C-alpha cells in the first residue's frame, strides 16, 4: 500500500516467501532453488526499503502473521505523525 501524500509505503511480507525468522520452514524438496529464491526475495526487500528511504519515504513492513488491527494502528499512527493526514 502507498500513502502518497504522507510518503509512506506499507508491505505485508508472507512468512514463507520472505523468510520470517519465526515461521519460515525451509522446503524439503528442490532446496537449492527455494533457498536461493527466499534469499533473493530478502535481498530485494532490503534494496526496495533502502531505495524508498533514500527518496524520503517511510517504509513499514509487517509479517503476514501480525494481527491486522495491530498493523492498521501502526499505519494510522505513522500517517497521522506525517502531518499529511488520511485524506
Secondary structure, DSSP 4 states (H G I P E B T S, - for coil): -EETTTTEEEEEE-TTTTT-TTT----SSSHHHHHHHHHHHHHHHHHHHHHHHHTT-EEEEEETTS-HHHHHHHHHHHHHHTTS---
